[in-house]
């Protein structure tokens, strides 16, 4: 299990809402790889984005190296609260519909 750390922000202060329509806003609790030494943060993503785009966006926002495009490199992934790795090709909305994420979700990009 992962030790719960205090978030650097509150859900109402979630990062990234700019440009995302209100109806598509999806709140995630992002836990970055340990080596980033970054506290967990709440982020707003679009429910229409694929998990892969969500991972890329969170990595960029968090300043985390993302080599997902490199063959053989360690991959960043998004996990459900229960620890299930989410498929990069599915949308966040599809993950909710399948029960892998709860509406508003809490995902964590980890290496």
C-alpha positions as CSV (number, residue, x, y, z in Angstrom):
1,X,0.0,0.0,0.0
2,X,0.9,3.6,-0.5
3,X,1.2,5.9,2.4
4,X,-1.4,8.6,2.3
5,X,0.3,12.0,2.0
6,X,-1.3,15.3,2.5
7,X,-2.4,16.9,-0.8
8,X,-0.7,20.1,-1.9
9,X,-4.1,21.6,-2.7
10,X,-7.8,21.2,-2.0
11,X,-10.4,19.8,-4.5
12,X,-11.8,23.3,-5.1
13,X,-8.3,24.4,-5.9
14,X,-7.7,21.6,-8.5
15,X,-5.3,22.4,-11.3
16,X,-6.1,22.4,-15.0
17,X,-9.8,23.4,-15.3
18,X,-9.0,26.2,-17.8
19,X,-10.5,25.3,-21.2
20,X,-12.3,22.2,-20.1
21,X,-16.1,22.5,-20.3
22,X,-17.9,22.3,-17.0
23,X,-19.8,19.1,-18.0
24,X,-16.6,17.3,-18.9
25,X,-14.6,18.2,-15.8
26,X,-13.3,15.1,-14.0
27,X,-11.5,15.4,-10.6
28,X,-8.5,13.1,-10.0
29,X,-6.2,12.8,-7.0
30,X,-2.8,12.5,-8.6
31,X,0.0,10.7,-6.8
32,X,3.3,11.2,-8.7
33,X,6.2,8.7,-8.8
34,X,8.1,8.7,-5.5
35,X,11.3,10.0,-7.1
36,X,9.5,13.2,-8.2
37,X,9.3,14.1,-4.5
38,X,6.0,15.9,-5.4
39,X,3.1,15.9,-3.0
40,X,-0.2,14.5,-4.2
41,X,-2.4,17.1,-6.0
42,X,-5.9,17.4,-7.2
43,X,-6.3,17.9,-10.9
44,X,-9.2,18.5,-13.3
45,X,-9.1,16.4,-16.5
46,X,-11.7,16.0,-19.3
47,X,-13.9,12.9,-19.0
48,X,-13.6,12.7,-22.8
49,X,-9.8,12.2,-22.7
50,X,-8.2,8.8,-23.1
51,X,-6.3,7.5,-20.1
52,X,-3.1,7.9,-22.2
53,X,-3.8,11.6,-22.7
54,X,-4.6,11.9,-19.0
55,X,-1.2,10.3,-18.1
56,X,0.6,12.6,-20.6
57,X,-1.1,15.7,-19.2
58,X,-0.5,14.8,-15.5
59,X,3.2,14.0,-16.3
60,X,3.6,17.4,-18.0
61,X,1.8,19.3,-15.2
62,X,3.8,17.5,-12.6
63,X,7.1,17.9,-14.3
64,X,7.6,14.1,-14.4
65,X,9.7,12.5,-17.1
66,X,7.4,10.6,-19.5
67,X,9.0,8.0,-21.7
68,X,5.8,6.2,-22.6
69,X,6.5,6.7,-26.3
70,X,9.9,4.9,-26.0
71,X,9.9,1.1,-26.6
72,X,11.1,-0.8,-23.6
73,X,11.0,2.3,-21.3
74,X,9.3,2.2,-17.9
75,X,5.7,3.3,-18.4
76,X,3.7,5.8,-16.4
77,X,0.2,4.5,-15.8
78,X,-3.1,5.6,-14.3
79,X,-4.6,3.4,-11.6
80,X,-8.0,3.2,-10.0
81,X,-8.4,3.6,-6.2
82,X,-8.4,-0.2,-5.9
83,X,-5.1,-0.4,-7.7
84,X,-6.3,-1.6,-11.1
85,X,-4.2,-0.4,-14.0
86,X,-6.4,1.5,-16.5
87,X,-6.2,0.9,-20.3
88,X,-4.5,3.8,-22.0
89,X,-7.0,3.6,-25.0
90,X,-10.2,4.0,-22.9
91,X,-11.7,7.4,-22.1
92,X,-12.1,8.4,-18.4
93,X,-15.8,8.4,-19.0
94,X,-15.7,4.7,-20.2
95,X,-13.7,3.8,-17.1
96,X,-16.5,5.3,-15.0
97,X,-19.2,3.4,-17.0
98,X,-17.3,0.2,-16.5
99,X,-16.9,0.8,-12.8
100,X,-13.1,1.1,-12.8
101,X,-13.4,4.8,-11.6
102,X,-16.0,6.5,-9.6
103,X,-17.6,9.7,-11.0
104,X,-15.0,12.3,-10.1
105,X,-12.5,9.5,-9.8
106,X,-9.2,9.3,-8.1
107,X,-6.4,8.2,-10.3
108,X,-2.7,8.0,-9.7
109,X,0.0,8.1,-12.4
110,X,2.8,5.9,-11.2
111,X,5.9,4.4,-12.8
